Amino acid sequence: MIGQYRIITLCGSTRFKDAFMEAQKRLTLEGNIVISVGLFGHSGDDEVWTEGTKAMLDDMHKRKIDLADEIYVINVDGYIGESTRSEIAYAEETGKKVRYLEEPETVEKEPEETEPQAEAQVSVANTVTQVEAETSKEDAEVQDEMPASAEDAETQNEEQPVKDTKSVPDNLSEVDVNTIKIKLGKSHRKESDWDTIKTILSSHSVMTIAPANEDPEVPTVEGILYEDGAFVVFTNRDDCDRHIRHINRVDGKPDREFEVRSVAFDEAVAIADQYGKDLYVDFQPEENCICLVYQAESHTLQAVLLQNVEEI
């Protein structure tokens, strides 16, 4: 405390910018000194994703916790990501009180034996460590090898029948996307959590991106973004737009325009199986980001934690 004022550090995903601002105002009016985040990387502050900045901000936030009497977790709809979990653990280790915007679900405290534990390594540019995995798809026959280049893929596409696009299912709603993210944010996922994720994805379309004008630096195969040896799709437009900004920043082409198209999730899985390549869902090249991966070799849907991520 400083004088009569308790010091509270806010923690949580920066996608909840409005909730951060509301909590900061309310806690301040209650007579507290409130320390918040300096940048909202998931809400448009792209400076966060420049080299070295994210690591610096993560360390800085731990120092903000050092200054505080307690932390206040902004867990909208119960969502707590891996970075926030590490901050909660740090606060508890250093004897800080932990309060929540929403009390954590009691299912988080159920015995771990209800959660199937599959430990394995998943690799994309040697930067991905698997958190856990669950079977998601029945065995499917892998028909063809991935073409060696985007040009080969284009030739192969011409030889294949045109797919029926008349019955493309709807894109995921905001509620669907939030439900998936909440399930992924849990420290222990039960089989029912995976069933929910699979049901939502299988009945909807996901999004993928491609340059408005053909660009060899950003290849697509079967109309799906093909990046760093894997297919990439997104559940929501915000993650699409963030990835577009990232690609343009890395390639030094800030004005390059992209098209966003919908593809049934099951169709994207079938294409991944056909070429024997993994399918990443909501992949973002950032530290401590959890995303879904459909692994073609094992036909499983997995949750992976991205660590030591390199710029692509």
C-alpha positions as CSV (number, residue, x, y, z in Angstrom):
1,M,0.0,0.0,0.0
2,I,0.9,3.6,-0.4
3,G,-0.7,5.6,2.3
4,Q,-4.3,4.4,2.5
5,Y,-4.4,3.1,-1.1
6,R,-4.0,-0.5,-2.1
7,I,-2.1,-1.1,-5.3
8,I,-3.8,-3.4,-7.8
9,T,-2.3,-4.7,-11.1
10,L,-4.7,-5.8,-13.8
11,C,-4.0,-9.0,-15.7
12,G,-5.7,-10.7,-18.6
13,S,-5.9,-11.0,-22.3
14,T,-5.5,-7.7,-24.1
15,R,-8.4,-8.6,-26.4
16,F,-10.6,-7.4,-23.5
17,K,-9.6,-3.8,-23.8
18,D,-13.0,-2.4,-22.9
19,A,-13.2,-4.6,-19.8
20,F,-9.7,-3.4,-18.7
21,M,-10.8,0.2,-19.0
22,E,-14.0,-0.4,-17.1
23,A,-12.2,-2.2,-14.3
24,Q,-9.5,0.5,-14.1
25,K,-12.2,3.1,-13.7
26,R,-14.2,1.2,-11.1
27,L,-11.3,0.1,-9.0
28,T,-9.9,3.6,-9.0
29,L,-13.2,5.1,-7.8
30,E,-13.2,2.5,-5.1
31,G,-10.0,4.1,-3.8
32,N,-7.2,1.9,-5.3
33,I,-4.0,2.7,-7.2
34,V,-4.5,0.7,-10.4
35,I,-1.7,-0.5,-12.7
36,S,-2.8,-1.7,-16.1
37,V,-1.1,-2.8,-19.3
38,G,0.7,-0.3,-21.5
39,L,-0.3,-1.8,-24.9
40,F,-3.2,-3.9,-26.1
41,G,-1.6,-6.2,-28.6
42,H,-4.8,-8.2,-29.3
43,S,-6.8,-5.0,-29.8
44,G,-4.7,-3.2,-32.5
45,D,-1.4,-2.1,-30.9
46,D,0.8,-3.9,-33.4
47,E,4.0,-2.5,-31.8
48,V,3.7,-5.4,-29.4
49,W,4.6,-7.9,-32.1
50,T,7.9,-6.2,-33.1
51,E,11.0,-8.2,-32.2
52,G,11.8,-8.3,-28.5
53,T,8.9,-6.1,-27.5
54,K,6.5,-8.9,-26.3
55,A,9.2,-10.5,-24.1
56,M,10.0,-7.1,-22.6
57,L,6.3,-6.4,-21.9
58,D,5.8,-9.8,-20.3
59,D,8.8,-9.2,-18.0
60,M,7.6,-5.6,-17.2
61,H,4.2,-6.9,-16.2
62,K,5.8,-9.2,-13.7
63,R,7.5,-6.2,-12.2
64,K,4.1,-4.4,-12.0
65,I,2.9,-7.4,-10.0
66,D,5.9,-6.9,-7.7
67,L,4.7,-3.4,-7.0
68,A,1.1,-4.5,-6.3
69,D,-0.7,-5.7,-3.2
70,E,-2.9,-7.9,-5.3
71,I,-3.8,-8.6,-9.0
72,Y,-7.2,-8.4,-10.6
73,V,-7.8,-10.8,-13.4
74,I,-9.9,-9.7,-16.4
75,N,-11.3,-13.1,-17.3
76,V,-14.3,-12.2,-19.5
77,D,-16.5,-15.2,-20.0
78,G,-14.0,-17.2,-17.9
79,Y,-11.2,-16.9,-20.5
80,I,-7.7,-17.1,-19.1
81,G,-4.8,-17.5,-21.6
82,E,-1.4,-19.0,-20.9
83,S,0.3,-15.6,-20.4
84,T,-2.3,-14.7,-17.8
85,R,-1.9,-18.1,-16.1
86,S,1.8,-17.5,-15.7
87,E,1.1,-14.1,-14.1
88,I,-1.5,-15.6,-11.7
89,A,1.1,-18.3,-10.8
90,Y,3.8,-15.6,-10.2
91,A,1.4,-13.5,-8.1
92,E,0.6,-16.6,-5.9
93,E,4.3,-17.5,-5.6
94,T,5.1,-14.0,-4.4
95,G,2.2,-13.9,-1.9
96,K,-0.1,-11.5,-3.7
97,K,-3.9,-11.7,-3.4
98,V,-5.7,-12.8,-6.6
99,R,-9.1,-11.6,-7.5
100,Y,-11.2,-12.2,-10.6
101,L,-13.7,-10.3,-12.7
102,E,-15.6,-13.6,-12.9
103,E,-15.0,-16.4,-10.5
104,P,-13.2,-19.3,-12.3
105,E,-15.5,-22.2,-13.3
106,T,-15.6,-25.0,-10.7
107,V,-14.9,-27.5,-13.5
108,E,-11.3,-26.2,-13.5
109,K,-10.9,-27.9,-10.1
110,E,-12.2,-31.3,-11.0
111,P,-9.8,-34.3,-10.8
112,E,-7.3,-34.4,-13.6
113,E,-8.1,-38.0,-14.5
114,T,-11.2,-36.7,-16.3
115,E,-8.8,-35.0,-18.8
116,P,-7.1,-37.3,-21.3
117,Q,-3.4,-36.5,-21.3
118,A,-1.5,-37.1,-24.5
119,E,2.1,-35.8,-24.5
120,A,3.9,-35.4,-27.8
121,Q,5.9,-33.0,-29.8
122,V,4.5,-30.9,-32.7
123,S,6.7,-28.9,-34.9
124,V,6.3,-25.9,-37.2
125,A,9.7,-24.4,-38.1
126,N,10.9,-26.2,-34.9
127,T,9.0,-23.6,-32.7
128,V,5.9,-25.4,-31.4
129,T,5.5,-27.4,-28.2
130,Q,2.3,-29.4,-27.7
131,V,0.2,-28.8,-24.7
132,E,-2.2,-31.6,-25.1
133,A,-4.1,-33.6,-27.8
134,E,-7.4,-35.3,-28.4
135,T,-8.6,-37.4,-31.3
136,S,-10.9,-35.3,-33.5
137,K,-11.4,-37.0,-36.8
138,E,-11.8,-40.6,-38.0
139,D,-9.0,-42.1,-40.0
140,A,-8.8,-40.7,-43.5
141,E,-6.7,-41.9,-46.4
142,V,-3.9,-39.6,-47.5
143,Q,-4.1,-39.5,-51.3
144,D,-1.4,-37.3,-52.6
145,E,1.9,-35.7,-51.5
146,M,2.2,-31.9,-51.1
147,P,3.4,-30.3,-54.3
148,A,7.0,-29.0,-54.1
149,S,6.0,-25.5,-55.1
150,A,3.0,-23.3,-55.5
151,E,3.4,-23.6,-59.3
152,D,3.1,-27.4,-59.0
153,A,0.1,-27.0,-56.8
154,E,-1.6,-24.8,-59.4
155,T,-1.0,-27.4,-62.1
156,Q,-2.3,-30.2,-59.9
157,N,-5.4,-28.1,-59.1
158,E,-6.3,-27.8,-62.8
159,E,-6.4,-31.6,-63.0
160,Q,-8.8,-32.0,-60.1
161,P,-12.6,-31.7,-60.3
162,V,-14.2,-28.4,-59.3
163,K,-15.6,-28.6,-55.8
164,D,-19.3,-27.8,-55.1
165,T,-19.3,-24.6,-53.2
166,K,-23.1,-24.1,-53.1
167,S,-23.5,-25.6,-49.6
168,V,-20.7,-23.9,-47.7
169,P,-21.9,-23.6,-44.1
170,D,-22.1,-20.3,-42.2
171,N,-19.0,-18.8,-40.6
172,L,-18.6,-19.1,-36.8
173,S,-20.5,-16.6,-34.7
174,E,-18.8,-14.5,-32.1
175,V,-20.4,-16.8,-29.5
176,D,-18.9,-19.8,-31.2
177,V,-15.4,-18.2,-31.4
178,N,-15.5,-17.2,-27.7
179,T,-16.6,-20.7,-26.7
180,I,-13.7,-22.2,-28.5
181,K,-11.2,-19.7,-26.9
182,I,-12.7,-20.3,-23.4
183,K,-12.2,-24.1,-23.8
184,L,-8.6,-23.6,-25.0
185,G,-7.9,-21.3,-22.1
186,K,-8.6,-24.0,-19.5
187,S,-5.7,-25.5,-17.8
188,H,-7.3,-28.9,-18.0
189,R,-9.6,-29.8,-20.9
190,K,-12.1,-32.6,-20.5
191,E,-13.4,-34.8,-23.3
192,S,-16.6,-32.8,-23.3
193,D,-14.6,-29.6,-24.0
194,W,-13.1,-31.3,-27.1
195,D,-16.5,-32.6,-28.2
196,T,-17.8,-29.0,-28.0
197,I,-14.9,-27.7,-30.1
198,K,-15.2,-30.4,-32.7
199,T,-19.0,-30.0,-33.0
200,I,-18.7,-26.2,-33.5
201,L,-15.9,-26.4,-36.1
202,S,-17.5,-29.3,-38.0
203,S,-20.7,-27.5,-38.5
204,H,-19.2,-24.2,-39.7
205,S,-16.9,-22.6,-42.1
206,V,-13.5,-21.0,-41.3
207,M,-11.7,-18.2,-43.0
208,T,-8.5,-18.1,-45.0
209,I,-6.6,-15.4,-46.9
210,A,-4.9,-14.8,-50.2
211,P,-3.4,-11.8,-51.9
212,A,-5.9,-9.9,-54.1
213,N,-3.3,-10.1,-56.9
214,E,-1.2,-13.3,-57.2
215,D,2.0,-13.0,-55.2
216,P,4.6,-15.8,-55.0
217,E,5.6,-14.7,-51.5
218,V,2.2,-15.7,-50.2
219,P,1.3,-19.0,-51.8
220,T,-2.1,-20.7,-51.5
221,V,-3.0,-24.3,-52.3
222,E,-6.6,-25.3,-53.1
223,G,-7.4,-21.7,-52.1
224,I,-6.1,-22.0,-48.6
225,L,-3.1,-20.1,-47.3
226,Y,0.0,-22.3,-47.2
227,E,2.6,-21.0,-44.9
228,D,5.8,-22.4,-43.5
229,G,4.8,-26.0,-44.5
230,A,1.3,-26.0,-43.2
231,F,-2.2,-24.7,-44.1
232,V,-3.6,-21.8,-42.1
233,V,-7.2,-20.9,-41.4
234,F,-9.0,-18.6,-38.9
235,T,-12.2,-18.7,-36.9
236,N,-12.7,-15.0,-36.9
237,R,-12.0,-11.8,-38.9
238,D,-9.9,-10.1,-36.3
239,D,-7.3,-12.9,-36.3
240,C,-7.4,-12.8,-40.2
241,D,-6.7,-9.1,-40.2
242,R,-3.9,-9.4,-37.6
243,H,-2.2,-12.1,-39.7
244,I,-2.5,-10.0,-42.9
245,R,-0.8,-7.1,-41.1
246,H,1.9,-9.4,-39.9
247,I,2.6,-10.8,-43.4
248,N,2.7,-7.4,-44.9
249,R,5.0,-6.0,-42.2
250,V,7.4,-8.9,-42.6
251,D,7.4,-8.7,-46.4
252,G,7.6,-4.8,-46.4
253,K,4.4,-4.4,-48.4
254,P,2.0,-2.5,-46.1
255,D,-0.4,-1.7,-49.0
256,R,-0.8,-5.2,-50.3
257,E,-4.4,-6.2,-50.4
258,F,-5.8,-9.5,-49.4
259,E,-9.1,-11.4,-50.0
260,V,-10.8,-13.3,-47.3
261,R,-12.8,-16.4,-48.3
262,S,-14.8,-19.0,-46.4
263,V,-14.2,-22.7,-46.5
264,A,-16.0,-25.4,-44.6
265,F,-13.8,-26.6,-41.8
266,D,-14.3,-30.3,-42.8
267,E,-13.3,-29.4,-46.3
268,A,-10.1,-27.8,-45.0
269,V,-9.4,-30.9,-43.0
270,A,-9.9,-33.1,-46.1
271,I,-7.4,-30.9,-48.0
272,A,-4.9,-31.2,-45.2
273,D,-5.3,-35.0,-45.3
274,Q,-5.0,-35.0,-49.1
275,Y,-1.6,-33.3,-49.0
276,G,-0.4,-34.8,-45.7
277,K,0.1,-31.4,-44.2
278,D,-1.0,-29.9,-40.9
279,L,-3.8,-27.4,-40.6
280,Y,-3.4,-24.5,-38.2
281,V,-6.4,-22.7,-36.8
282,D,-5.9,-19.1,-35.6
283,F,-2.1,-19.3,-35.8
284,Q,-0.4,-16.1,-34.8
285,P,3.5,-15.9,-34.7
286,E,3.7,-14.7,-31.1
287,E,5.0,-16.1,-27.8
288,N,2.8,-18.1,-25.5
289,C,-0.1,-18.2,-27.9
290,I,-2.4,-21.3,-27.9
291,C,-3.8,-22.4,-31.2
292,L,-5.5,-25.5,-32.6
293,V,-3.7,-27.8,-35.0
294,Y,-5.2,-30.6,-37.1
295,Q,-2.3,-33.0,-37.5
296,A,-2.8,-34.9,-40.8
297,E,-0.5,-37.7,-39.9
298,S,-2.5,-38.8,-36.8
299,H,-5.8,-37.3,-37.8
300,T,-6.1,-35.5,-34.5
301,L,-7.1,-32.1,-33.4
302,Q,-4.5,-30.7,-30.9
303,A,-4.0,-27.6,-28.7
304,V,-0.4,-26.3,-29.0
305,L,1.5,-23.6,-27.1
306,L,3.7,-21.6,-29.4
307,Q,7.1,-20.9,-27.8
308,N,10.3,-19.3,-29.2
309,V,8.4,-18.3,-32.3
310,E,10.5,-17.0,-35.2
311,E,9.3,-14.4,-37.7
312,I,8.1,-16.0,-40.9
